Amino acid sequence: MKRIFSVLLAGLLSCAGMTLAHAQDDLARIKSAGEIKIGTEGTYAPFSFHDASGLTGFDVEIGRAIAQRLGVKAEFVEGKWDGLIAGLDVKRYDAVINQVGITDARKAKYDFSNPYISSQAVLIVRDNNTAIKSFADLKGKRSANTLTSNFGKLAQKYGAEVVPVQGFNESIDLLLSGRVDATINDNLSFLDFKKHKPDAKVKAVANDKSAEFSESGVLLRKGNPDLVAAINKALADIKADGTYKKISVKYFGTDLSAQ
């Protein structure tokens, strides 16, 4: 019996060692490959979108800056939000950088970097809407949101019927056409939209400043302490050397690292 127990124990320890080695291999593998694959939407201005030069945006430039500090190149893999996080599970990429909110539910399954940006969730309605003045007024109303996003869950929390969309632009289109009553979205996205379309007949009437709906981090597979530490160091370095400030001023006209 002792021999059988010893064999079983050795097998378990071997499996545990293999699991630990695998968990700690991502950073080494990324450096060996010379690139880090990053999942992002590519349709979520001003964070991840396309212009005449190709894929760009705040999150995209942050991703490239992180890759540079890791000594590798950034390769972006685009996908729709509702399948974006799942792509990490099947190893389509090594990280997701796409304004992924840091929540307890996600932290139970994934690792996060330190927060790299903070922005409020805002409730957006048509500018002639006088019935919706707070989140509580959403009960029984229709809100355009991606189903698996924090914003969609916030809308459901207040009793709204969530009309599924692929992203911010589709949410605004449905709102302007009157097919929904509201959308909950990122304040920085809304400000960017109003900057480019100041005459758009929409307004923000309420905001939620809780961390669950405001702080975003780099999303990683669970059990990669070396990679998390390396990305956190890269984020600290780009804030210290002014790179982060340059990127945030470019997209938002202000230094978000000071907030």
N, C-alpha and C positions, 0 to 999 in steps of 0.2 A: 504493500500500500504506500509505503514511504517513497519507493522508487517511482510509482505511478504519479504520486503527488508532485514529486520533484520534476518529472517530465512535463506535467501540466503547468506547473509554476514557471518553468523555463520557457514554455511556449507562450504563456501569457505575457511574460516580461519581454520576450522577443517581439510580440505583436505591439506591445506598448511602446517599445523602442522604435519600431518602424513607424508607428503613428506619430510619435514625437518628431522623428527625423523628417517625416513628410510635412508636418505642420511648420517646421522651421526651414523648409527647403525653398519656399517661395522667393525670398529675397535673393538667395544664391542663384536660383534658376533665372530670375529676372536679369541679374547682372551677367550671368553666363550667356543669355540670349541677346543681351545688349538692348533690350526694349521692355517696356512695361505696357501691357495692353489695358486700355481704360474704356469702360463702357460709358456711353453718354447718349443723350437723345438726338442732338443736332437740330432740334426744332423748338428750342426753349430760350428765346432771346430774353435778356442779353447774356445768358449763362453759357448756352451751347446752341449755335445756329450757323447758318451758311450765309456768306456774302460773296462778293465777286472773287475774293481770294481763296474761298473754300471754307472749311470748318473753322470757326472762331468762337470767341466769347470769353467771358470771365472764367468760367470753370475750365475751359479748354486751355487758356493761357496758364492758369494755376497748375493744371496737370502737366503741361510742358515744363514749367519751372521746377516742379517736383522731380520729374524725370531727369532733368539736367543735373539736379543736386545728387541724384542717385547714380549719375554717370552713365545713363542710358537714354534711349530715345523713347518718345511717347507715341504709341500707335492707338488710335481711337477706333472703337467699334461701336457703330450707332445702332440704336434699337428703340422701340416704343417703350414708354415709361412702364406700362403694366407688365412687361416682360423683362425689364432692364435688370432688376435685382435677381431674378431667377437665372439670368445669364451668368451671374457670378457662381451660382451653385454648380452649373455644368461646365465651368471653367472656360467660358468664351473669352474671358478677360481676367485680369488680376485685381482690378479695382473698379469701383464705380464712382465717378465724380460728376454729379448731376443734381446738386442741391438736395442731397438725401438727408432728410431730417433725422437727428439722433434721438431715437425713442427707446424706451425700455424693451418694448417688444422686439425691435430689431437687434438690440444689443444682446438679447438672449440667444440669437442665432448667428450674428455676425460681429466682427470687430470694427471699430471706428477709429479714425485718427482723432486728434484734438479738433474742436470746431475751427473751421477756417473762414466762416462767414456767419453773420447773424442778421436775420431780417424778419420782420413781423408778417403774420398772416393777416390779410385784409379782406373785408367783405365788400364786394364790388356789385353795384346795381346800376341800372340806367339812371341818368341824371334827373328824370322826371318822376322817379319812384319815391313816393312819400310814405309808403306802407312799411318798408324795411329800413329800420334805423339801427338795429342791433342784431347780434347773432340769434337772440331769442326769437326774433321776428321771422326766422327762417322756417319755423314749424309749418309743415304743410305746403311749403313752397318748393320750386324746382331749382336746383343748383347744378351748374355744369362743372364737373370735376373728373379727374382720373380716379377710378374706383379705389385703387390701392394706395393713393397718396395720403399724406397726413391731412391735406386740405379736404379731401373727400370724406375722410373719417370725421373731421370736425363738423362738416355739413350734416352728416348723418347724426352726430351727437346732438345737434340742435333740432332734429326732426325733419330735416329737408329730404326730399326725394332727389337722389343724385342721378343726374343724366350723364352717362359716361362719355368722355371725350378723350382725345389723344394728347392734348396739351393746352397751353395758355391761349394760343391764338384761336383755336376752335371754341374754347370757352367764351371768349369775348365775342366771337361771331354769333354764337347762339344767343348771347345776352342782347346784343345790339338788334338782332332780328326779332326779339320778343319770344323766342321759343323756350327760354328759361327766365327765371326771375332774378337770379344772382349767380355769382361764382365767388368762391373763396380762393385766393391765390397769394403769391409772394408779393410783398410790397415793392421790392426793387424791380420786379418784372412789370408791375403796374406803372411805376414811375417812369420806367424806360418806354413803355407803350405810350404814355401820355406825352412824353418828350417828343416822340416821333409823330404822334397823332393828337395834338392838343385839342382839336375840335371834336374828338370822339365823345359821344354823349353818354359817358359813364362816369361814375364817381365812387370813391371809397367812403363808406359810412361807419365802419368800425374796424378795430384791429385786435389781435390776440398776441400778446408779448410773451406768452409762456415758452419756456425753452424747447418743449416738445415740438412746437410749431415754428421755431425761429432759428435754432442752431443746426447747421449742416456740417457734415464731416465726410472724409474719404471712406467709403465702405469697402471692407475687405472680408475675405473668408475667415471664419473663426480659427483661432489657434496659430496666428502668425505674429508672435511678439517682436521678432526681429524686423519684420517688414513694417509693423505699426511704428516701432521706435524710429526706423529710418525715415519714414514719411513725416512723423512728428518733427524730427530734426530738420528735414527739408523745409517744412512749413515755418519753423522758427527762423531758419536761415534767410528765407526770402522776405520775411518781415523785417529782420534785422538789417539786411543790406539794401532795403528800399524797393526791391522788386515787387512786393505785394502792393505797396503804395502806388507804384507806377501803373500796375494793372487795374487797381480799383478806381483810380482817378480817371483812367482811360474810359472805363465803362459806366462809372457812376458819378464822376465829378467830385468825389470826396475820398479821403483816406479811411477805408473801412477798418483798417487795423487799429485805428485809434478809438474805435467804438467799443 
